[in-house]
């Protein structure tokens, strides 16, 4: 149901720069035409089997986001009109009943279901409807009039931005227009996947009577993820369709749906009451006796004992469910907590008087869910405004903070000239979630609060050990680009505690070997890696090197460096096949199986040397798009093309000075996304692809931050720019000579402006000693740059250049 407001005559005039309107419209059965406000009229006669409902698809040209609004000029009918609205990033998704949704992982910062219903009263006067939830990324919007014998005329339709668009403080242009478009789309992706403080709107409406909860992702109480046997009591009042709650709920759990229309209680085990990416299991449905009144406040009691759950409504026992053994979708111990509230699409209910007691009677949690508990409720269930600026994985989903994603996004924000506050906020949020034994948090909803107690953090804060270790590397990168020593000093003890935790998991071969729930990869559908995981060991090696850079004492730097060198030697001994050039994904996986990102990461870290088979392993020699997994059983069956994994591959090729191969691979993968003529063009970088260059599925995220590798790889290797000291204090400039003849990059850093313009001369016919390229360099005061030219070349300046320097011309000769 949508929230209806009267029209504010200044709504559009005063916010013109923040309003996003469609580019074109396509009525059912007609070709697209330009969008004109007031031109959309949907009309139905009596609807029979031969006549479908009137509908229109709006195309915004690229993925956009914000708070939807619908200006109604006129609505005619004998009763309330029902209009259904569906959203999708992908062209395929707009033709499905639920758009490109629903999404049930981790977060309440978006509309879970991607479909809403507008209830419109007949009127000859104009008014505006403002739905409750934002839609943060979609290109397509389908509007269908469901009611028969009715018509509705729309004025403006669109989105109001939730914040002003960021103006990047960095610019890249090259002689290759496709690369320029790829870079610009990547910067836009990183910006769309960053939140300013308080940007998200609370998902629950807290009133004096209690919490009004609309059907959305089931949000668990963060204090209850480790509860065991307990008794939960609360009251609920149904406002529309039904009320829903969950127990044993972390990400997935046991969900109850109390349906007002059918007067039944249904139980489902899963992420939600319906199957999506992961299946759900029906655990029963019970008709309710007429003695149970569903018209007012309903008392609910749920008791969990061992593997059973017992449910009472108004003190009448309704059901008992036995043999519960709910395994977390991301691995780990069997779920035994918490309490969660959410619901199916369109449901609305009030909740109040929540009380949770342990088996011995002591109170585990108590919250009246009223105005007095508003801020605590928002924090405890992660349903309020985001308490810190942060980065998120995808603009539409899952809108959660991941350590592994920050490994990419942090550098994209740095080289894209975006706001570092989002990186700092993510670091603060994730590092605050650390277990007593040292495992560092690496997954949080954007709405989760910083964990500031000595109690172990919620179990949902942990996805994979590799992501925790990549977070450490991202922290080092943040320091190099900001010089923020205060934050580093604050989080370094947590990093050290993580390092000690990992050291306790070294096996007899000197490799890190952890339990499966700590060994997930970036591809959750593949499940964990059993035994020794190369992903974990490579990330640990990189984190040790990162910590050695951040460490303040010489002895500590030496200790960390020695640990890294020992681990490197053990990995080479047990995971590297010198003959085939394969760096194994894991010791329990086929020796001839190739994981694109694993081979690439080992190469770019310098653990293994270049190999004649390297380009083949990375997919650089193929004409088709590169598969992330080959010869790895069920991993390979996915046939997924991953921009995230390919980013590792492109960097590995650059690191081996195979610049043209790196660019060819980059353009093969990202060029498809940057094609503005395609119906799935989003103006952003995608989460995953198929071999045909289309999105992996209809719900694939088409604005995903982990795919923004080109944002930093292009200036890092084509312009050669890299920070080697805190806050760009010291800089390396090592441009790689490729087929790209012109590169211009400038960025406003915390030190000041850095600008590099490089022009390469065509290679044919160049005599020895001739100029092969020029570099024009601008440096701020306090910056010191070391310029390294390609092999076989010389420069007409000193190796070290100290700022301030303005447009210094440097000749590179062969």
C-alpha positions in Angstrom: 0.0 0.0 0.0 1.2 3.5 -0.8 1.2 6.5 1.4 -1.0 9.3 -0.2 -0.3 13.0 0.2 -1.9 16.1 -1.3 0.0 17.8 -4.0 2.5 20.5 -3.0 2.5 23.0 -5.8 6.2 23.7 -5.2 7.2 20.0 -5.2 8.6 20.0 -8.7 9.7 23.6 -9.1 11.8 23.7 -5.9 13.4 20.3 -6.4 13.9 20.3 -10.2 17.6 19.4 -9.9 16.8 16.5 -7.7 13.9 15.0 -9.6 14.6 12.2 -12.1 12.0 11.6 -14.9 11.8 8.8 -17.4 13.5 9.2 -20.8 10.9 7.2 -22.8 7.6 5.3 -22.4 6.3 2.2 -24.2 2.6 1.4 -24.0 1.6 -2.2 -24.2 2.0 -3.3 -27.8 3.5 0.0 -29.0 7.0 1.2 -29.7 8.8 3.5 -27.3 8.3 7.3 -27.5 9.6 10.2 -25.5 8.2 10.7 -22.0 5.9 13.7 -21.8 4.3 14.5 -18.4 0.5 14.1 -18.5 0.7 11.9 -21.6 0.1 8.6 -19.7 -3.5 7.5 -19.5 -4.4 3.9 -18.6 -7.9 2.7 -19.2 -9.7 -0.6 -18.8 -13.1 -1.7 -19.8 -14.5 -4.9 -18.4 -11.4 -7.2 -18.2 -11.9 -10.7 -19.6 -9.6 -13.5 -20.5 -9.0 -12.0 -24.0 -8.2 -8.6 -22.7 -5.2 -7.8 -20.5 -4.9 -4.9 -18.2 -3.6 -1.6 -19.5 0.0 -1.0 -18.8 3.0 1.1 -19.6 6.7 0.6 -19.2 8.9 3.6 -18.4 12.5 3.6 -19.4 14.9 5.9 -17.5 17.8 5.2 -19.9 20.1 4.0 -17.2 19.7 2.8 -13.6 18.4 5.6 -11.3 17.3 5.7 -7.7 15.3 7.7 -5.2 11.9 8.1 -3.6 9.2 7.3 -6.2 6.4 9.7 -6.8 3.2 9.5 -8.9 1.3 12.6 -9.8 -2.3 11.7 -10.5 -4.1 14.2 -12.7 -7.4 12.3 -12.8 -8.8 9.0 -11.6 -12.2 7.6 -12.7 -14.0 4.5 -11.6 -16.8 3.2 -9.4 -14.5 2.3 -6.5 -10.9 2.6 -5.4 -8.6 2.0 -8.3 -5.8 -0.6 -8.0 -2.5 0.2 -9.8 0.4 -2.2 -9.6 4.0 -0.9 -10.1 7.0 -3.1 -10.8 10.7 -2.1 -10.8 13.7 -3.7 -12.5 17.3 -2.9 -13.4 17.2 -5.6 -16.2 15.0 -5.6 -19.2 14.1 -9.3 -18.5 12.9 -8.5 -15.0 10.4 -5.9 -15.9 8.2 -8.6 -17.5 8.0 -10.7 -14.4 5.4 -10.5 -11.7 7.9 -9.2 -9.1 10.3 -7.3 -11.3 13.9 -8.1 -10.5 13.0 -8.9 -6.9 12.4 -10.0 -4.3 15.6 -9.8 -2.2 15.8 -11.2 1.3 19.5 -11.0 2.2 20.8 -8.9 5.1 19.2 -5.5 4.7 16.0 -3.4 5.1 17.5 -0.4 3.2 15.5 -1.1 0.1 12.1 -2.4 -1.0 12.5 -6.1 -0.6 9.7 -7.0 -3.1 10.3 -4.5 -6.0 6.6 -4.3 -6.5 4.0 -2.0 -4.9 0.3 -1.4 -5.1 -1.2 2.1 -5.4 -4.8 2.4 -4.1 -6.2 5.5 -5.8 -9.6 7.0 -4.9 -11.6 8.4 -7.8 -11.0 12.1 -8.2 -11.1 14.9 -10.7 -8.4 16.8 -8.7 -4.7 16.2 -9.0 -2.7 14.8 -6.1 0.6 13.0 -5.5 1.2 9.5 -4.1 4.5 8.9 -2.3 5.2 5.2 -1.6 6.8 4.4 1.7 10.0 2.7 0.4 12.8 4.1 -1.8 13.8 2.3 -5.0 17.5 2.7 -5.2 18.4 1.4 -8.6 16.3 0.6 -11.6 16.1 1.4 -15.2 12.6 0.2 -15.9 9.2 0.8 -14.2 6.1 -0.9 -15.3 2.7 0.5 -14.3 -0.5 -1.6 -14.7 -4.1 -0.6 -14.0 -5.6 -3.6 -12.5 -9.2 -2.4 -11.9 -11.9 -2.9 -14.6 -14.1 -0.1 -15.9 -11.6 2.5 -14.7 -9.1 5.0 -16.0 -6.2 7.0 -14.6 -4.2 9.8 -16.0 -0.7 10.5 -14.7 1.2 13.8 -14.6 4.8 13.5 -13.6 6.2 10.1 -12.6 9.7 9.6 -11.4 12.1 9.7 -8.4 13.3 12.3 -6.0 17.0 11.8 -5.1 17.7 10.9 -1.5 20.8 13.1 -1.7 22.6 15.4 -4.2 24.7 13.6 -6.7 28.4 13.7 -5.8 30.8 15.6 -8.0 33.9 13.5 -8.5 37.3 15.2 -7.8 39.1 13.1 -10.3 39.0 12.9 -14.1 40.4 10.4 -16.6 40.4 10.7 -20.4 42.3 8.5 -22.8 42.5 8.2 -26.6 40.1 5.2 -26.3 36.5 6.4 -25.9 35.3 3.0 -24.8 37.7 3.1 -21.9 36.5 6.6 -21.0 32.9 5.4 -20.8 33.9 2.3 -18.8 35.7 4.5 -16.3 32.9 7.0 -16.0 30.4 4.2 -15.4 32.6 2.8 -12.8 32.9 6.0 -10.9 29.1 6.4 -11.0 28.8 2.8 -9.7 31.0 3.5 -6.7 29.0 6.7 -6.0 25.7 4.8 -6.1 27.1 2.2 -3.8 28.1 4.7 -1.1 25.8 6.1 1.6 26.1 9.5 3.3 25.3 9.6 7.0 21.6 9.0 7.7 20.7 8.6 4.0 18.4 5.5 4.4 14.9 6.0 5.6 13.8 3.9 8.6 12.0 0.7 7.4 9.7 0.6 10.4 7.3 3.2 11.6 7.5 3.6 15.4 4.3 5.1 16.9 2.9 5.6 20.4 1.0 2.3 20.0 4.0 0.3 18.8 5.9 -0.5 15.7 4.1 -0.5 12.3 5.9 -3.1 10.2 5.3 -3.5 6.5 5.9 -6.7 4.7 9.7 -6.7 4.0 12.9 -8.5 4.8 12.6 -10.2 8.2 14.9 -8.2 10.5 16.4 -10.1 13.4 17.2 -8.7 16.9 20.9 -8.2 16.9 21.2 -9.2 20.5 19.6 -12.6 20.0 21.6 -14.4 17.3 23.2 -16.6 20.0 20.1 -17.3 22.1 19.0 -20.9 22.7 15.9 -22.2 24.5 13.6 -19.2 25.2 10.0 -18.0 25.4 9.0 -15.0 23.3 5.8 -13.0 23.9 4.5 -9.9 22.1 1.2 -8.5 20.8 0.3 -7.8 17.2 -2.6 -6.1 15.5 -3.2 -6.8 11.8 -3.8 -3.7 9.6 -3.6 -5.3 6.2 -3.5 -9.0 5.1 -1.6 -10.4 8.1 1.2 -10.4 10.6 4.6 -12.2 10.4 7.5 -13.0 12.6 10.5 -15.4 12.7 12.4 -17.3 15.3 15.8 -19.0 15.1 16.4 -16.2 12.7 19.8 -14.8 11.7 19.7 -14.6 8.0 17.4 -17.5 7.6 15.1 -19.1 10.2 11.6 -20.3 11.0 9.0 -17.8 9.8 5.4 -17.6 10.8 2.7 -16.0 8.7 -0.6 -15.2 10.4 -3.1 -14.7 7.5 -6.2 -12.7 8.2 -8.1 -13.7 5.1 -7.6 -17.4 5.4 -7.5 -17.4 9.2 -4.4 -19.7 9.1 -1.0 -19.8 10.7 1.7 -21.0 8.3 5.3 -21.9 9.1 8.1 -21.8 6.6 11.8 -22.5 7.1 14.1 -20.3 5.0 15.1 -16.7 4.2 11.4 -15.9 3.6 8.0 -17.4 3.1 8.9 -18.1 -0.5 11.8 -19.6 -2.4 14.2 -17.3 -4.2 17.9 -17.9 -4.8 17.7 -20.3 -1.8 14.9 -22.8 -1.3 12.4 -22.7 1.5 10.7 -25.6 3.3 7.0 -25.7 4.4 6.7 -26.7 8.0 3.0 -26.7 8.3 -0.2 -24.7 8.1 -2.9 -24.7 10.8 -6.5 -23.3 10.6 -7.4 -21.1 13.5 -10.4 -21.8 15.8 -13.1 -19.3 15.6 -12.5 -18.5 19.3 -9.3 -16.7 18.4 -10.2 -13.1 17.6 -8.0 -11.6 14.9 -9.7 -8.1 14.7 -7.8 -6.5 17.6 -4.6 -7.0 19.5 -3.5 -10.7 19.4 -1.2 -12.1 22.1 1.5 -14.3 20.6 3.7 -16.7 22.6 6.5 -18.8 21.0 8.5 -21.3 23.1 11.6 -22.9 21.6 12.9 -26.0 23.4 15.8 -28.0 21.8 14.5 -28.8 18.3 10.9 -27.9 18.9 8.8 -24.7 18.6 5.4 -24.3 20.3 3.0 -21.4 19.3 0.1 -19.9 21.2 -2.3 -17.2 20.0 -4.4 -15.5 22.7 -3.3 -18.3 25.0 -4.6 -21.0 22.7 -1.9 -23.5 21.5 -2.1 -23.5 17.7 0.8 -25.7 16.7 4.0 -27.6 17.6 6.9 -28.0 15.2 9.4 -30.7 15.9 12.8 -31.8 14.4 14.0 -28.2 13.7 17.6 -28.1 12.5 18.0 -24.8 10.7 21.4 -24.5 9.1 22.6 -21.0 8.3 22.7 -20.3 4.6 26.2 -19.0 4.9 27.4 -21.9 7.1 28.1 -22.2 10.8 26.4 -23.5 13.9 22.7 -24.5 13.8 20.5 -21.4 14.3 19.0 -21.2 17.8 18.1 -17.4 18.0 16.7 -14.7 17.4 13.3 -13.0 17.0 12.6 -11.2 13.7 9.8 -9.2 12.2 8.9 -8.7 8.6 6.3 -10.1 6.2 5.0 -11.0 2.8 4.5 -8.2 0.2 1.6 -5.9 1.1 1.2 -7.0 4.7 1.0 -4.4 7.5 0.8 -5.1 11.2 1.5 -3.4 14.5 3.7 -5.0 17.1 4.2 -4.1 20.8 5.3 -5.5 24.2 8.2 -7.7 23.1 9.6 -9.9 25.9 12.1 -12.7 25.6 13.0 -15.0 28.5 15.5 -17.8 28.8 14.5 -21.2 29.9 15.4 -20.4 33.5 13.1 -17.3 33.5 15.6 -14.5 33.3 15.0 -11.7 30.8 17.1 -11.9 27.7 15.5 -8.9 25.9 12.6 -6.5 26.5 11.3 -3.7 24.2 7.9 -2.2 24.2 8.5 -1.1 20.5 6.9 2.3 21.2 8.1 5.9 20.8 10.1 5.7 24.0 12.2 2.9 22.5 12.4 4.3 19.0 16.1 4.7 18.5 16.9 1.5 20.4 14.5 -0.4 18.3 16.0 1.0 15.1 19.5 -0.1 16.3 18.5 -3.4 17.7 16.7 -4.6 14.6 18.9 -2.6 12.1 15.9 -0.9 10.5 16.7 2.8 11.0 18.8 5.4 9.2 22.4 4.3 8.6 24.3 5.4 11.6 27.6 5.8 9.7 28.4 6.7 6.1 29.4 3.5 4.4 29.9 1.6 1.2 27.4 -1.1 0.1 27.8 -4.0 -2.2 25.0 -3.2 -4.6 22.8 -0.2 -5.2 19.6 -2.2 -5.3 20.7 -5.3 -3.3 22.0 -6.4 -0.9 22.8 -2.9 0.3 25.2 -4.4 2.9 28.8 -3.6 3.9 31.2 -6.4 3.0 35.0 -6.4 3.8 35.7 -8.1 0.5 33.8 -5.5 -1.5 35.6 -2.7 0.3 38.9 -4.2 -1.0 37.7 -3.0 -4.4 35.4 -0.1 -3.6 37.9 1.6 -1.3 40.4 2.0 -4.2 37.6 3.0 -6.6 36.5 5.8 -4.3 40.1 6.9 -3.9 41.0 7.0 -7.6 37.5 8.2 -8.6 37.8 11.3 -6.4 34.8 10.4 -4.2 34.2 10.9 -0.5 36.4 8.8 1.8 33.9 9.1 4.6 32.0 6.1 3.3 35.2 4.0 3.5 36.1 5.2 7.0 32.5 4.5 8.2 32.6 1.0 6.8 36.0 0.4 8.5 34.6 1.6 11.8 31.4 -0.5 11.5 33.0 -3.8 10.5 36.0 -3.6 12.8 33.7 -3.0 15.8 32.3 -6.4 15.2 35.0 -8.7 16.5 34.6 -11.9 18.5 36.5 -12.5 21.7 38.8 -15.0 19.9 39.7 -12.4 17.2 37.5 -13.2 14.1 36.9 -9.7 12.6 33.5 -8.6 11.3 33.2 -8.5 7.5 29.4 -8.2 6.8 26.9 -5.8 8.3 23.7 -4.2 7.1 24.2 -0.6 6.3 21.7 0.1 9.1 23.6 -1.8 11.8 25.1 0.3 14.6 28.7 0.3 15.6 29.2 -2.5 18.1 30.4 -0.8 21.3 30.0 -3.4 24.0 32.2 -6.3 25.2 29.5 -8.8 24.4 30.3 -10.9 21.3 28.7 -9.2 18.2 25.8 -10.7 16.3 26.7 -13.8 14.3 25.3 -12.3 11.1 28.4 -10.0 11.0 30.7 -12.8 9.6 30.7 -14.0 6.0 34.2 -15.3 5.3 37.6 -15.2 6.8 39.0 -14.1 3.4 36.7 -11.1 3.5 38.0 -10.2 7.0 41.5 -10.3 5.7 40.7 -8.3 2.6 39.2 -5.7 4.9 42.7 -5.3 6.5 44.2 -4.7 3.0 41.4 -2.1 2.4 42.4 -0.4 5.6 45.9 -0.1 4.4 44.7 1.4 1.1 42.6 3.9 2.9 45.6 5.1 4.9 47.7 5.5 1.8 45.0 7.7 0.2 44.0 9.7 3.3 46.8 9.6 5.8 44.2 9.1 8.5 46.4 7.9 11.3 43.7 8.4 14.0 41.5 5.8 12.5 44.4 3.4 11.9 45.6 3.7 15.5 42.1 2.9 16.6 41.6 -0.2 14.5 45.1 -1.6 14.4 44.6 -3.6 17.7 41.6 -5.4 16.1 43.8 -6.2 13.0 46.5 -7.6 15.3 44.0 -9.7 17.1 42.7 -11.1 13.8 46.3 -11.9 12.8 46.7 -13.9 16.0 43.4 -15.7 15.4 44.6 -16.8 11.9 48.0 -17.9 13.2 46.1 -20.4 15.5 44.7 -22.0 12.3 48.0 -22.9 10.6 48.2 -26.6 9.9 51.3 -28.9 9.8 52.2 -27.6 6.3 52.2 -24.0 7.5 49.0 -23.1 5.6 45.9 -21.6 7.0 43.1 -24.2 7.3 39.8 -23.2 8.7 36.3 -24.8 9.1 33.9 -24.5 6.1 31.8 -21.6 7.6 34.9 -19.4 7.6 35.8 -20.4 4.0 33.2 -19.0 1.8 34.3 -17.3 -1.4 32.8 -14.3 -3.3 30.4 -16.8 -5.0 28.0 -18.0 -2.3 26.2 -20.4 -4.6 29.4 -22.4 -4.8 29.4 -23.0 -1.0 32.6 -23.1 1.1 36.0 -24.5 0.2 36.8 -27.6 2.4 40.3 -28.0 3.6 43.0 -25.5 2.7 41.6 -22.6 0.7 43.9 -20.6 -1.5 41.5 -17.7 -1.3 42.0 -17.5 2.5 45.8 -18.0 2.3 46.3 -15.4 -0.4 44.2 -12.9 1.5 46.2 -13.6 4.7 49.5 -13.0 2.9 48.2 -9.7 1.5 47.0 -8.7 4.9 50.3 -9.4 6.5 52.0 -7.2 4.0 49.4 -4.5 4.6 50.0 -4.7 8.4 53.7 -4.5 7.9 53.2 -1.2 6.1 50.9 0.1 8.9 53.0 -1.2 11.8 54.9 1.5 13.7 57.9 -0.4 15.1 60.8 -1.9 13.1 60.6 -5.2 15.0 56.9 -5.5 14.3 57.4 -4.8 10.6 60.1 -7.5 10.5 57.9 -10.0 12.4 55.0 -9.5 10.0 57.2 -9.6 6.9 58.8 -12.9 8.1 55.3 -14.4 8.6 54.3 -13.4 5.1 57.5 -14.8 3.5 57.0 -18.1 5.3 53.4 -18.3 4.2 54.4 -17.5 0.6 56.9 -20.3 0.6 54.4 -22.8 1.9 51.8 -21.7 -0.7 54.3 -22.2 -3.5 55.2 -25.6 -2.1 51.7 -26.9 -1.7 49.4 -25.0 -4.1 51.6 -24.0 -7.1 52.1 -26.3 -10.1 55.2 -25.0 -12.0 54.5 -27.2 -15.0 50.9 -26.2 -15.6 51.0 -22.7 -14.1 47.9 -23.4 -12.0 47.7 -22.1 -8.5 45.1 -24.4 -6.9 41.9 -23.1 -5.5 42.0 -25.6 -2.6 43.8 -28.8 -1.7 40.5 -30.8 -1.9 39.7 -29.5 -5.4 41.0 -30.8 -8.7 44.6 -30.1 -9.4 43.9 -29.1 -13.0 40.9 -26.8 -12.1 41.4 -23.1 -12.7 39.9 -20.4 -10.5 40.5 -17.2 -12.4 40.8 -14.9 -9.4 43.1 -17.3 -7.5 45.7 -17.6 -10.2 45.5 -13.9 -10.8 45.8 -12.9 -7.2 48.8 -15.1 -6.7 50.4 -13.5 -9.7 49.8 -9.9 -8.9 51.0 -10.5 -5.3 54.3 -11.8 -6.8 53.9 -15.2 -5.1 54.2 -16.9 -8.5 56.1 -15.7 -11.5 54.8 -15.2 -15.0 54.0 -18.4 -16.9 53.4 -19.3 -20.5 49.9 -20.5 -19.6 49.0 -17.4 -17.6 47.0 -15.6 -20.2 45.1 -18.8 -21.0 44.3 -19.4 -17.3 43.0 -15.8 -17.0 40.9 -15.9 -20.1 43.0 -13.3 -21.8 43.4 -15.4 -25.0 39.8 -16.3 -25.5 37.4 -14.6 -27.9 34.5 -15.4 -25.6 34.1 -13.9 -22.1 36.2 -15.6 -19.4 34.6 -18.1 -17.1 35.5 -17.6 -13.4 35.8 -21.4 -12.8 37.0 -24.1 -15.1 37.4 -27.8 -14.3 36.1 -27.3 -10.8 33.0 -29.4 -10.7 29.9 -27.6 -9.4 31.7 -24.3 -9.4 32.3 -24.7 -13.2 28.7 -25.7 -13.7 27.6 -22.2 -12.8 29.2 -20.8 -16.0 29.5 -17.4 -14.4 31.5 -14.6 -15.8 32.5 -12.4 -12.9 33.8 -8.8 -13.3 35.0 -9.2 -9.7 37.2 -12.2 -10.6 38.2 -10.6 -13.9 39.4 -7.5 -12.1 42.0 -9.7 -10.4 42.9 -11.1 -13.8 43.3 -7.6 -15.4 45.5 -6.5 -12.6 47.7 -9.6 -12.8 48.2 -9.0 -16.5 49.1 -5.3 -15.8 51.5 -6.5 -13.1 53.3 -8.7 -15.7 53.5 -5.7 -18.0 51.1 -7.4 -20.4 49.3 -4.1 -20.8 47.6 -4.7 -24.2 46.3 -8.1 -23.1 45.0 -6.5 -19.9 43.2 -3.9 -21.8 41.7 -6.4 -24.3 40.4 -8.5 -21.4 39.0 -5.4 -19.6 37.2 -4.2 -22.7 35.8 -7.6 -23.5 34.1 -7.8 -20.1 33.3 -4.2 -19.2 32.7 -3.1 -22.8 29.5 -5.1 -22.9 28.2 -3.3 -19.9 29.2 0.1 -21.3 27.2 -0.4 -24.6 24.6 2.3 -24.4 22.5 0.7 -27.1 21.7 -2.4 -25.1 18.4 -2.7 -23.2 20.4 -3.8 -20.1 22.7 -0.8 -20.2 22.6 0.5 -16.6 25.3 3.3 -16.6 27.0 1.2 -14.0 29.1 -2.0 -13.6 27.3 -5.3 -13.2 27.6 -8.0 -10.5 27.9 -11.0 -12.8 27.3 -12.0 -16.5 26.6 -15.0 -18.7 28.9 -16.0 -21.6 26.6 -14.1 -24.0 27.4 -10.8 -22.3 24.0 -10.4 -20.6 23.3 -10.2 -16.9 23.7 -13.5 -15.1 20.0 -13.6 -14.1 17.0 -11.3 -14.0 17.8 -10.2 -10.5 21.5 -9.7 -11.0 22.7 -6.4 -9.6 23.5 -4.0 -12.4 25.2 -1.4 -10.1 27.6 -3.4 -8.1 30.7 -1.9 -6.4 32.9 -5.0 -6.5 33.0 -4.7 -10.3 34.5 -1.2 -10.4 38.2 -2.4 -10.8 38.7 -0.2 -14.0 38.2 3.0 -11.9 41.6 2.4 -10.2 43.3 0.0 -12.6 43.3 2.5 -15.5 45.0 5.4 -13.7 47.1 3.1 -11.6 48.7 1.4 -14.6 48.1 3.6 -17.7 49.1 6.8 -15.8 51.2 4.7 -13.5 50.1 6.6 -10.4 50.3 4.9 -7.0 50.5 6.3 -3.4 53.3 4.7 -1.4 53.1 6.8 1.7 50.3 8.1 4.0 48.0 10.5 2.2 49.9 10.7 -1.1 53.0 11.9 0.8 55.2 9.7 -1.4 54.2 8.6 -4.9 55.3 6.2 -7.6 54.7 7.0 -11.2 55.3 4.0 -13.4 53.4 4.4 -16.6 52.9 1.2 -18.7 53.3 1.6 -22.4 50.3 0.2 -24.3 48.3 0.8 -27.5 46.6 3.7 -25.7 48.4 6.8 -27.0 47.0 9.5 -24.7 46.2 9.4 -21.0 45.2 12.3 -18.9 44.4 11.9 -15.2 44.0 14.4 -12.4 42.8 14.1 -8.8 42.3 16.4 -5.9 43.9 14.6 -3.0 44.3 15.5 0.7 47.7 16.9 -0.3 46.5 18.9 -3.2 46.1 18.4 -7.0 48.0 15.7 -8.8 47.8 15.6 -12.6 49.5 13.4 -15.1 49.2 13.7 -18.9 51.1 11.1 -21.0 51.4 11.0 -24.8 53.1 8.1 -26.4 54.6 8.3 -29.9 53.8 5.6 -32.5 56.5 2.9 -32.3 57.2 2.3 -35.9 60.2 4.1 -37.4 61.5 5.5 -34.1 65.3 5.8 -34.0 67.4 5.1 -31.0 67.5 8.1 -28.7 64.3 9.6 -30.1 61.4 10.7 -27.9 58.9 7.9 -27.5 56.6 9.8 -25.1 56.1 12.9 -22.9 54.8 13.2 -19.4 53.4 16.5 -18.0 53.3 16.4 -14.2 51.7 18.5 -11.5 52.4 17.8 -7.9 51.3 19.6 -4.7 53.6 20.9 -2.0 54.8 18.1 0.3 54.5 15.3 -2.3 57.5 13.4 -3.5 57.2 11.4 -6.7 59.5 8.7 -8.1 59.3 8.3 -11.9 60.1 5.0 -13.4 60.0 4.7 -17.2 59.4 1.6 -19.3 62.3 -0.9 -19.7 64.8 0.3 -22.3 63.8 3.9 -21.9 65.4 7.0 -20.3 64.0 10.3 -18.9 65.3 13.8 -19.1 64.7 14.5 -15.4 65.8 13.3 -12.0 64.3 10.1 -10.8 62.7 11.8 -7.8 60.6 14.9 -8.2 59.5 17.0 -5.2 56.4 19.2 -5.3 55.2 21.8 -5.8 55.5 21.2 -9.5 53.1 22.7 -12.1 52.8 21.1 -15.5 56.5 19.9 -15.6 57.3 18.5 -19.1 59.3 15.3 -19.1 60.7 13.6 -22.2 60.9 9.8 -22.4 63.4 8.4 -24.9 64.2 5.0 -26.1 
